[in-house]
Amino acid sequence: MPGRRPLPLWRAQTRERSLALYFAVLPQQIWFVAMVLVSGAALWRGGVPEQRVAVANVAAWFLTPLAYDRDVIGLQWGVLGVDALFLAYLLFLAMTTNRLWLLFAAAFQLLGIMTHVAMWVDEGVPALPYRWGLVIWSYLILASLAVGAWIHRRQPARTLDPSAETRR
């Protein structure tokens, strides 16, 4: 195109590297699809707590690769920080709302934190089981959110009649 200058090489590499943080391998792509589907369903069909967790989950997904230090083989302190903030938010919602599924989501997130702690306590923990442990807990949190959105949608809406069953 006349009049248009190509991007400097460093900017093109930065853009490729930034996208590679999120979609470099097939498991990341599968997670993205699952996360978008479940978060979209929670935003569309869930109540306020489900919608808030969906947004927080997407935010944690976005921040995690940015906090990841590729030069460190062991414990990822930045990722631990993102996970700790997400756990704090899940615990806050679990204590201030009446959603049972939030207790499960917070428990799975706590298991993720404990996976980080295990890596910190014993640096002999191999990196692959450490990462796969975090992936497993993340999918279980996503499953909890999906169940929460599904249960919320299936329960009848709140009414002014105190004898009627209400959504939880």
GROMACS elastic network, one bead per residue, 0.5 to 0.9 nm:
[ bonds ]
;  ai    aj funct       b0    kb
    1     4     6  0.58122   500
    1     5     6  0.84347   500
    2     5     6  0.82133   500
    5     8     6  0.87365   500
    6     9     6  0.85971   500
    7    10     6  0.81341   500
    7    11     6  0.62947   500
    7    12     6  0.62692   500
    8    11     6  0.54764   500
    8    12     6  0.65517   500
    8    13     6  0.88668   500
    9    12     6  0.52075   500
    9    13     6  0.62077   500
    9    14     6  0.85774   500
   10    13     6  0.51539   500
   10    14     6  0.60846   500
   10    15     6  0.87122   500
   11    15     6  0.62391   500
   11    16     6  0.86827   500
   12    15     6  0.52384   500
   12    16     6  0.63250   500
   12    17     6  0.85936   500
   13    16     6  0.51221   500
   13    17     6  0.59786   500
   13    18     6  0.84634   500
   14    17     6  0.50412   500
   14    18     6  0.59848   500
   14    19     6  0.86450   500
   15    18     6  0.51424   500
   15    19     6  0.63598   500
   15    20     6  0.85590   500
   16    19     6  0.53387   500
   16    20     6  0.61009   500
   16    21     6  0.88169   500
   17    21     6  0.63967   500
   18    21     6  0.53159   500
   18    22     6  0.74273   500
   18    66     6  0.88338   500
   19    22     6  0.55799   500
   19    23     6  0.62452   500
   19    24     6  0.75606   500
   20    23     6  0.51472   500
   20    25     6  0.82689   500
   21    24     6  0.62251   500
   21    65     6  0.57932   500
   21    66     6  0.78415   500
   22    25     6  0.84417   500
   22    28     6  0.64698   500
   22    29     6  0.77198   500
   22    32     6  0.82491   500
   22    61     6  0.85676   500
   22    62     6  0.79121   500
   22    65     6  0.69406   500
   23    26     6  0.73794   500
   23    27     6  0.84502   500
   23    28     6  0.54369   500
   23    29     6  0.53959   500
   23    32     6  0.80835   500
   24    27     6  0.86534   500
   24    28     6  0.67919   500
   24    29     6  0.77028   500
   25    28     6  0.55310   500
   25    29     6  0.65721   500
   25    30     6  0.89396   500
   26    30     6  0.61271   500
   26    31     6  0.85374   500
   27    30     6  0.50349   500
   27    31     6  0.60635   500
   27    32     6  0.85282   500
   28    31     6  0.50516   500
   28    32     6  0.61191   500
   28    33     6  0.87310   500
   29    32     6  0.50402   500
   29    33     6  0.63530   500
   29    34     6  0.86863   500
   30    33     6  0.52321   500
   30    34     6  0.61979   500
   30    35     6  0.84781   500
   31    34     6  0.50888   500
   31    35     6  0.58533   500
   31    36     6  0.84118   500
   31   135     6  0.89237   500
   31   139     6  0.80508   500
   32    35     6  0.50763   500
   32    36     6  0.60089   500
   32    37     6  0.85043   500
   32    61     6  0.87483   500
   33    36     6  0.52065   500
   33    37     6  0.61300   500
   33    38     6  0.86146   500
   34    37     6  0.51996   500
   34    38     6  0.60939   500
   34    39     6  0.83010   500
   34   139     6  0.86898   500
   34   142     6  0.81769   500
   35    38     6  0.52900   500
   35    39     6  0.57096   500
   35    40     6  0.80431   500
   35    54     6  0.85667   500
   35    57     6  0.82076   500
   35    58     6  0.75193   500
   35    61     6  0.89531   500
   35   139     6  0.87630   500
   35   142     6  0.69890   500
   36    39     6  0.51940   500
   36    40     6  0.56460   500
   36    41     6  0.83219   500
   36    58     6  0.82153   500
   37    40     6  0.51534   500
   37    41     6  0.61227   500
   37    42     6  0.86076   500
   38    41     6  0.50618   500
   38    42     6  0.60990   500
   38    43     6  0.85551   500
   38    54     6  0.78778   500
   38   142     6  0.69791   500
   38   143     6  0.80610   500
   38   145     6  0.72823   500
   38   146     6  0.56964   500
   38   149     6  0.86023   500
   39    43     6  0.60414   500
   39    44     6  0.84360   500
   39    50     6  0.85149   500
   39    51     6  0.76552   500
   39    53     6  0.83103   500
   39    55     6  0.73682   500
   39    57     6  0.79561   500
   39    58     6  0.77173   500
   39   142     6  0.82446   500
   39   145     6  0.78786   500
   39   146     6  0.78746   500
   40    43     6  0.50653   500
   40    44     6  0.60131   500
   40    45     6  0.83699   500
   40    51     6  0.88033   500
   40    54     6  0.77173   500
   41    44     6  0.50177   500
   41    45     6  0.56354   500
   41    46     6  0.70885   500
   41    54     6  0.89745   500
   41   146     6  0.75427   500
   41   149     6  0.70781   500
   41   150     6  0.84995   500
   42    45     6  0.53382   500
   42    47     6  0.76064   500
   42    50     6  0.55783   500
   42    51     6  0.55629   500
   42    52     6  0.88966   500
   42    53     6  0.84679   500
   42    54     6  0.63361   500
   42   145     6  0.71889   500
   42   146     6  0.68032   500
   42   148     6  0.80415   500
   42   149     6  0.51109   500
   42   150     6  0.80963   500
   43    46     6  0.57764   500
   43    47     6  0.78434   500
   43    48     6  0.84333   500
   43    50     6  0.70395   500
   43    52     6  0.82257   500
   43    54     6  0.67636   500
   43    55     6  0.82255   500
   43   149     6  0.84321   500
   44    47     6  0.86869   500
   44    51     6  0.80536   500
   44   149     6  0.88415   500
   45    50     6  0.86809   500
   45    51     6  0.86178   500
   45   149     6  0.61806   500
   45   150     6  0.75477   500
   45   152     6  0.76644   500
   45   153     6  0.59234   500
   46    49     6  0.76590   500
   46    50     6  0.52031   500
   46    51     6  0.60888   500
   46   146     6  0.89574   500
   46   148     6  0.73773   500
   46   150     6  0.72820   500
   46   151     6  0.84736   500
   46   152     6  0.58949   500
   46   153     6  0.63034   500
   47    50     6  0.53652   500
   47    51     6  0.61924   500
   47    52     6  0.86840   500
   47   148     6  0.88591   500
   47   149     6  0.71498   500
   47   152     6  0.65507   500
   47   153     6  0.80420   500
   48    51     6  0.50745   500
   48    52     6  0.61150   500
   48    53     6  0.86600   500
   49    52     6  0.50662   500
   49    53     6  0.61785   500
   49    54     6  0.85245   500
   49    93     6  0.70256   500
   49    97     6  0.74521   500
   49    99     6  0.78489   500
   49   102     6  0.87166   500
   50    53     6  0.52210   500
   50    54     6  0.61127   500
   50    55     6  0.87268   500
   50    99     6  0.89594   500
   50   102     6  0.88715   500
   50   145     6  0.66065   500
   50   146     6  0.86572   500
   50   148     6  0.67143   500
   50   149     6  0.60908   500
   50   152     6  0.86177   500
   51    54     6  0.50421   500
   51    55     6  0.63286   500
   51    56     6  0.86205   500
   51   149     6  0.85582   500
   52    55     6  0.52275   500
   52    56     6  0.61171   500
   52    57     6  0.84981   500
   52    93     6  0.89434   500
   53    57     6  0.58417   500
   53    58     6  0.84875   500
   53    89     6  0.83758   500
   53    90     6  0.74170   500
   53    93     6  0.85949   500
   53   102     6  0.89918   500
   53   145     6  0.74912   500
   54    57     6  0.51262   500
   54    58     6  0.63129   500
   54    59     6  0.86247   500
   54   142     6  0.87689   500
   54   145     6  0.74948   500
   55    58     6  0.52090   500
   55    59     6  0.61519   500
   55    60     6  0.86374   500
   56    60     6  0.60753   500
   56    61     6  0.85180   500
   56    86     6  0.70889   500
   56    89     6  0.81635   500
   57    60     6  0.50660   500
   57    61     6  0.61413   500
   57    62     6  0.86006   500
   57    86     6  0.76328   500
   57   142     6  0.83424   500
   58    62     6  0.61613   500
   58    63     6  0.86408   500
   59    62     6  0.50487   500
   59    63     6  0.61223   500
   59    64     6  0.85439   500
   60    63     6  0.51056   500
   60    64     6  0.58889   500
   60    82     6  0.63591   500
   60    83     6  0.73629   500
   60    85     6  0.86625   500
   60    86     6  0.68790   500
   61    64     6  0.54798   500
   61    65     6  0.74834   500
   62    65     6  0.66773   500
   62    66     6  0.73269   500
   63    66     6  0.51898   500
   63    67     6  0.62409   500
   63    68     6  0.87310   500
   63    79     6  0.82896   500
   63    82     6  0.70206   500
   64    67     6  0.51476   500
   64    68     6  0.61696   500
   64    78     6  0.75570   500
   64    79     6  0.54810   500
   64    80     6  0.88612   500
   64    82     6  0.63761   500
   64    83     6  0.81914   500
   65    69     6  0.82853   500
   65    79     6  0.77966   500
   66    69     6  0.81022   500
   66    78     6  0.83606   500
   66    79     6  0.86010   500
   67    76     6  0.81344   500
   67    77     6  0.80190   500
   67    79     6  0.55532   500
   67    80     6  0.88501   500
   67    81     6  0.83490   500
   67    82     6  0.76444   500
   68    71     6  0.89855   500
   68    72     6  0.86426   500
   68    76     6  0.63785   500
   68    77     6  0.80243   500
   68    78     6  0.59810   500
   68    79     6  0.58933   500
   69    72     6  0.56836   500
   69    73     6  0.84992   500
   69    76     6  0.66845   500
   69    77     6  0.84019   500
   69    78     6  0.74998   500
   69    79     6  0.86607   500
   70    73     6  0.74139   500
   72    75     6  0.73471   500
   72    76     6  0.70628   500
   73    76     6  0.79965   500
   73   127     6  0.71263   500
   74   119     6  0.69543   500
   74   120     6  0.77855   500
   74   123     6  0.66070   500
   74   124     6  0.88713   500
   74   125     6  0.84567   500
   74   126     6  0.83360   500
   74   127     6  0.67478   500
   75    78     6  0.89689   500
   75    79     6  0.86252   500
   75    80     6  0.81550   500
   75   116     6  0.65246   500
   75   117     6  0.83255   500
   75   119     6  0.57842   500
   75   120     6  0.58988   500
   75   123     6  0.78670   500
   75   127     6  0.86328   500
   75   130     6  0.88336   500
   76    79     6  0.53900   500
   76    80     6  0.62019   500
   76    81     6  0.87380   500
   76   116     6  0.77502   500
   77    81     6  0.61825   500
   77    82     6  0.87917   500
   77   116     6  0.85258   500
   78    81     6  0.50301   500
   78    82     6  0.64292   500
   78    83     6  0.86692   500
   79    82     6  0.51090   500
   79    83     6  0.61205   500
   79    84     6  0.84817   500
   79   116     6  0.88650   500
   80    83     6  0.50357   500
   80    84     6  0.59648   500
   80    85     6  0.85972   500
   80   112     6  0.88081   500
   80   113     6  0.68114   500
   80   116     6  0.65447   500
   80   117     6  0.88490   500
   81    84     6  0.50307   500
   81    85     6  0.62422   500
   81    86     6  0.86288   500
   82    85     6  0.52299   500
   82    86     6  0.62738   500
   82    87     6  0.86478   500
   83    86     6  0.50436   500
   83    87     6  0.60781   500
   83    88     6  0.85892   500
   83   109     6  0.73345   500
   83   110     6  0.87169   500
   83   112     6  0.76137   500
   83   113     6  0.67561   500
   84    88     6  0.61311   500
   84    89     6  0.86340   500
   84   109     6  0.83614   500
   84   110     6  0.83324   500
   84   113     6  0.68734   500
   85    88     6  0.50536   500
   85    89     6  0.62732   500
   85    90     6  0.86788   500
   86    89     6  0.51059   500
   86    90     6  0.61958   500
   86    91     6  0.86053   500
   86   106     6  0.87753   500
   86   109     6  0.78059   500
   87    90     6  0.50562   500
   87    91     6  0.60800   500
   87    92     6  0.84924   500
   87   105     6  0.87467   500
   87   106     6  0.60430   500
   87   107     6  0.86643   500
   87   109     6  0.57996   500
   87   110     6  0.66210   500
   87   113     6  0.82912   500
   88    91     6  0.51282   500
   88    92     6  0.61048   500
   88    93     6  0.86839   500
   88   106     6  0.84482   500
   89    92     6  0.50144   500
   89    93     6  0.62382   500
   89    94     6  0.85096   500
   89   106     6  0.87797   500
   90    93     6  0.51689   500
   90    94     6  0.59947   500
   90    95     6  0.86009   500
   90   102     6  0.66499   500
   90   103     6  0.80495   500
   90   105     6  0.71937   500
   90   106     6  0.54333   500
   90   109     6  0.83365   500
   91    95     6  0.61336   500
   91    96     6  0.85646   500
   91   102     6  0.77625   500
   91   103     6  0.76093   500
   91   105     6  0.89740   500
   91   106     6  0.60022   500
   91   107     6  0.89966   500
   92    95     6  0.52895   500
   92    96     6  0.61840   500
   92    97     6  0.85321   500
   93    96     6  0.51070   500
   93    97     6  0.57267   500
   93    98     6  0.87049   500
   93    99     6  0.83938   500
   93   102     6  0.72213   500
   94    97     6  0.56718   500
   94    98     6  0.71642   500
   94    99     6  0.66502   500
   94   100     6  0.75533   500
   94   101     6  0.83986   500
   94   102     6  0.52194   500
   94   103     6  0.59029   500
   94   106     6  0.76705   500
   95    98     6  0.78151   500
   95   102     6  0.89411   500
   95   103     6  0.87738   500
   96    99     6  0.89719   500
   97   100     6  0.87087   500
   97   102     6  0.87207   500
   97   168     6  0.87664   500
   98   102     6  0.86854   500
   98   168     6  0.60117   500
   99   102     6  0.57188   500
   99   103     6  0.77066   500
   99   148     6  0.75753   500
   99   168     6  0.61282   500
  100   103     6  0.56258   500
  100   104     6  0.73002   500
  100   148     6  0.80850   500
  100   168     6  0.84109   500
  101   104     6  0.52336   500
  101   105     6  0.63293   500
  101   106     6  0.86680   500
  101   144     6  0.58301   500
  101   145     6  0.71573   500
  101   147     6  0.72341   500
  101   148     6  0.56253   500
  102   106     6  0.59601   500
  102   107     6  0.83657   500
  102   141     6  0.89261   500
  102   144     6  0.73359   500
  102   145     6  0.77781   500
  102   148     6  0.78464   500
  103   106     6  0.51431   500
  103   107     6  0.60543   500
  103   108     6  0.86435   500
  104   108     6  0.61749   500
  104   109     6  0.85377   500
  104   140     6  0.86299   500
  104   141     6  0.75233   500
  104   144     6  0.65780   500
  105   108     6  0.51957   500
  105   109     6  0.61790   500
  105   110     6  0.85660   500
  105   137     6  0.89699   500
  105   140     6  0.73199   500
  105   142     6  0.78692   500
  105   143     6  0.84406   500
  105   144     6  0.56398   500
  105   145     6  0.72806   500
  106   110     6  0.60380   500
  106   111     6  0.85945   500
  106   141     6  0.77512   500
  107   111     6  0.62737   500
  107   112     6  0.87036   500
  107   141     6  0.86513   500
  108   112     6  0.63985   500
  108   113     6  0.88044   500
  108   137     6  0.54396   500
  108   138     6  0.75021   500
  108   140     6  0.65929   500
  108   141     6  0.60306   500
  109   113     6  0.63814   500
  109   114     6  0.86542   500
  109   134     6  0.88726   500
  109   137     6  0.65215   500
  109   138     6  0.72813   500
  109   140     6  0.87887   500
  109   141     6  0.69057   500
  110   114     6  0.61677   500
  110   115     6  0.85787   500
  110   137     6  0.88780   500
  111   115     6  0.61909   500
  111   116     6  0.87502   500
  111   133     6  0.88290   500
  111   134     6  0.84054   500
  111   137     6  0.68768   500
  112   116     6  0.65618   500
  112   117     6  0.87686   500
  112   133     6  0.71800   500
  112   134     6  0.54339   500
  112   135     6  0.86119   500
  112   136     6  0.86600   500
  112   137     6  0.58785   500
  112   138     6  0.77140   500
  113   116     6  0.50900   500
  113   117     6  0.62999   500
  113   118     6  0.86873   500
  113   134     6  0.85017   500
  114   118     6  0.60415   500
  114   119     6  0.85758   500
  115   118     6  0.50706   500
  115   119     6  0.64254   500
  115   120     6  0.87324   500
  115   130     6  0.66071   500
  115   131     6  0.88643   500
  115   133     6  0.67865   500
  115   134     6  0.69523   500
  116   119     6  0.51670   500
  116   120     6  0.63065   500
  116   121     6  0.87648   500
  116   130     6  0.75413   500
  116   134     6  0.83285   500
  117   121     6  0.60441   500
  117   122     6  0.84276   500
  118   121     6  0.51690   500
  118   122     6  0.59498   500
  118   123     6  0.80178   500
  118   125     6  0.75513   500
  118   130     6  0.85693   500
  119   122     6  0.53193   500
  119   123     6  0.53830   500
  119   124     6  0.75545   500
  119   125     6  0.57778   500
  119   126     6  0.83199   500
  119   127     6  0.84779   500
  119   130     6  0.70643   500
  120   123     6  0.59646   500
  120   125     6  0.88694   500
  121   124     6  0.88854   500
  122   125     6  0.60113   500
  123   126     6  0.77895   500
  124   127     6  0.88266   500
  125   128     6  0.86665   500
  125   129     6  0.75149   500
  125   130     6  0.69915   500
  126   129     6  0.59566   500
  126   130     6  0.64695   500
  126   131     6  0.89551   500
  127   130     6  0.50405   500
  127   131     6  0.61732   500
  127   132     6  0.86210   500
  128   131     6  0.51845   500
  128   132     6  0.60812   500
  128   133     6  0.84131   500
  129   133     6  0.58156   500
  129   134     6  0.85164   500
  130   133     6  0.52213   500
  130   134     6  0.65029   500
  130   135     6  0.88502   500
  131   134     6  0.51880   500
  131   135     6  0.63037   500
  131   136     6  0.87809   500
  132   136     6  0.61213   500
  132   137     6  0.86600   500
  133   136     6  0.51983   500
  133   137     6  0.63785   500
  133   138     6  0.86078   500
  134   137     6  0.53001   500
  134   138     6  0.61278   500
  134   139     6  0.87691   500
  135   138     6  0.50318   500
  135   139     6  0.63008   500
  135   140     6  0.87244   500
  136   139     6  0.52907   500
  136   140     6  0.63798   500
  136   141     6  0.87943   500
  137   140     6  0.50612   500
  137   141     6  0.62494   500
  137   142     6  0.86569   500
  138   141     6  0.51067   500
  138   142     6  0.62699   500
  138   143     6  0.86395   500
  139   143     6  0.60991   500
  139   144     6  0.85898   500
  140   144     6  0.61436   500
  140   145     6  0.86231   500
  141   144     6  0.50048   500
  141   145     6  0.63211   500
  141   146     6  0.86821   500
  142   145     6  0.50787   500
  142   146     6  0.62469   500
  142   147     6  0.87002   500
  143   147     6  0.61761   500
  143   148     6  0.85185   500
  144   147     6  0.51159   500
  144   148     6  0.60801   500
  144   149     6  0.86482   500
  145   149     6  0.61775   500
  145   150     6  0.85252   500
  146   149     6  0.52280   500
  146   150     6  0.61100   500
  146   151     6  0.85781   500
  147   150     6  0.50156   500
  147   151     6  0.59857   500
  147   152     6  0.84196   500
  148   151     6  0.52176   500
  148   152     6  0.60498   500
  148   153     6  0.85882   500
  149   152     6  0.51385   500
  149   153     6  0.62008   500
  149   154     6  0.87059   500
  150   153     6  0.52639   500
  150   154     6  0.62787   500
  150   155     6  0.88670   500
  151   154     6  0.51767   500
  151   155     6  0.63167   500
  151   167     6  0.86479   500
  151   168     6  0.85048   500
  152   155     6  0.55373   500
  152   156     6  0.83425   500
  152   157     6  0.89983   500
  152   167     6  0.64013   500
  152   168     6  0.67930   500
  153   156     6  0.77290   500
  153   157     6  0.86704   500
  153   167     6  0.84619   500
  154   167     6  0.85154   500
  155   158     6  0.89982   500
  155   165     6  0.82831   500
  155   166     6  0.69712   500
  155   167     6  0.51550   500
  155   168     6  0.76907   500
  156   159     6  0.87285   500
  156   164     6  0.89482   500
  156   165     6  0.69872   500
  156   166     6  0.59279   500
  156   167     6  0.57641   500
  157   165     6  0.83320   500
  157   166     6  0.59957   500
  157   167     6  0.57473   500
  158   161     6  0.83844   500
  158   164     6  0.79222   500
  158   165     6  0.74787   500
  158   167     6  0.59982   500
  159   162     6  0.74430   500
  159   164     6  0.69310   500
  159   165     6  0.83315   500
  159   166     6  0.71367   500
  160   163     6  0.88579   500
  160   164     6  0.82245   500
  161   164     6  0.56191   500
  161   165     6  0.88313   500
  162   165     6  0.79689   500
  162   166     6  0.87625   500
  163   166     6  0.89986   500
